[in-house]
Amino acid sequence: MRPVSCRTVTDASMEVRSPSGRLTFTLGFEMDVPVYDVKLGQISVVSGGRLGMAFDGRELSSLALRHAEEAVRIEDRYRLVGSDIEIAVVANQRDIVLDSAGGDTLIVSVRVTDDAVGIRYRWDGPADRLLSDLTSFRFAEPGRAWIQPHDSPSLAAPAYEALYENGVAIGTPTNAPSWN
């Protein structure tokens, strides 16, 4: 059972939009846990995904907003290794600074292109061993996926050559060990 939501997602300082404005990442809090939504126009793609990290001796999941930097436009070009294909990336990026009750700071860099969202964590605390990435992806339902069943382990598998299935409803169980 999910706790009653105390979510606040109306603060524009915690929003990052793609260059075209169609894709939006919004950060809010549920019981002091940072959660995020991703929307494509008015369609919810990810709803209530959690953010956080767990290190040896500390868990950074109950956090408070210190501040959000202004969004900056990122323009980058690169070539795929072993190819003549040049990739051009245009995105908006914003650093969101979060503090734990224990005094640790977690910086969440959110980069949004017109077709993707990237999240990068930076932590200024001691060099403890990372135990777990607590980031979750709760895809909004109803939704459909283009997805590949994972091959069962065998002498020649997984070969990652299984055929993709299109239009699979989110949450559909598979007869394979997992979905790729």
N, C-alpha and C positions, 0 to 999 in steps of 0.2 A: 504494500500500500504506500502511496506517495504522500509525503507531508503536505499540509495546506500551504499553498504558495504565498510567499510574502515578496513577490517579484516586483521589481521596479525596472522597467525598460523604456522609460519615456525620456531619459536624460540624453540629449543629442550629443553630449561630450563623450558618450560611450558607444557611438555609432560610427561605423566605417562603411562608406558606399564605394561601389566600383566606379571607374571613370565615367561610364555611361549612366550611372545612377540606378541601374536595374537590379543589381545584386547588393544586398545590405546585410552586414553583420551588426548585431546589437548585443551589448553586454548588460546584464542585470544581475541581481542577487536574489537567492532563495535561501533564507535562514543563514546568511553570511557566506554562502557558497556561491562563487561566481558561476553564472550560467549564461549561455549565449543562444541566440536564434539567428538563423540565416534565412533570408527571404529572397526570392526571385520575383520582382514586381510585388504583387500581393500574395503570391503563393509561398507558403511555408515549406522550406526544404529541411532544415534542422530546427528542432524545437526543444529547448531545455537541455542542451548539451552542457556538461560540466567542464570546468577548467581546474587544473591543479597538478601538483607534483608531490611525490613522497620520497623522502631521503632517509638514510640511516638516522634515526633519532628525531626526525621531525616530518610532519606532513603539512604541506602548504595547500590546504583546501578550504579552510575557513579564513576568508580574507576580506579586507575593506579597501575601498577605492581611495588612493591618495590623490592621484590626478591623472588626466589623460592629455597627452601631448597633442598638438595640432596635427591633423592629417597632412602627409606630404605625398606628392606625386612621384612615383618611381617609374623610370623608363630605362629599359635594359635590352641589350641585344647579345645573343650568343649563338654559337654553332654547336650542333649535336656532334659528339665525338665520332669520328670516322665518317662524317657526312658533309655535304655541301649545303645542307639545309640550315638557314638562319632563322632563329626564333626571335620575335620581338615581343617584349612584355611591357604592358602599361598597367600600372596599379596605383591604388592609394594605400598608404600605410600609416598606422597610428600605433604609438606605444602607450599602453595602459599600465600604470604603476599601481600595484596592489601590495598592501602590508598585512602581515599576520599579527596576531595578538602577542606573539613572542618576539616581535621586532624584526622578523625577516622580511625582505622585499622581493617580490616576484614581478618582473616586467614581462608583460604579454605584448608581443609585437604582432599585430593583425594586418595582413596584407590581402587586399581584395582586388581581383581583376574582374573583367566582365563575365568570366565563366568559372572562377574558382576563389576559394578562401584558404589562406595559409595562416597558421598560428605557430609562433616561435616563442619559447620561454627563455628568459635570462634570469639568473639568480645570483645575488651578490653575497650570499652566505658562505659558510665554510665548505670546503671541498668534500662534503659527505658523499657516500655512494648513493647513486640514484636507485631507488627500489622500484618505483612505478610511476608511469605517466598516468595521471588520473583523468585525462581528457576523455570525454565520451561523445559519441555522435548518435543522438536520438533522431533518426530520420522521421520526418512528419508522415503521418498516414492520412488518407490513403496515398500511396505512392507506388511507382513502378521502377524497376531497375533493369539494366543490361548487365548481366552478371554471369560468372563462370563457376560451375561446380568444381570443387577441388578433387583431384584424382586420389583414390585410395592408394596408400603406399604399397609398392611392389617393386620387383626387380627393375622395371623400366618407368616407374612413376614415383613421384608426380612429374609429369612431362610438361605440364602447363599447355597441353594441346587439346584439352576438352573444349567442346563447342560452347560458345556463349549462348545464354538464353535471354531473350528480350521480353520485356513486359512482365517480369516476375514481380508479384506483389510484395511490398516490403513486409518482412516478418514471415515469409513463406519458408517452412522447414525444407531441408534437402535430404535426399537419401545418401548423398556423398558425405564425407567427414565434415565438410564445411563449404562455405562459398568463398571464392577468391575475391 
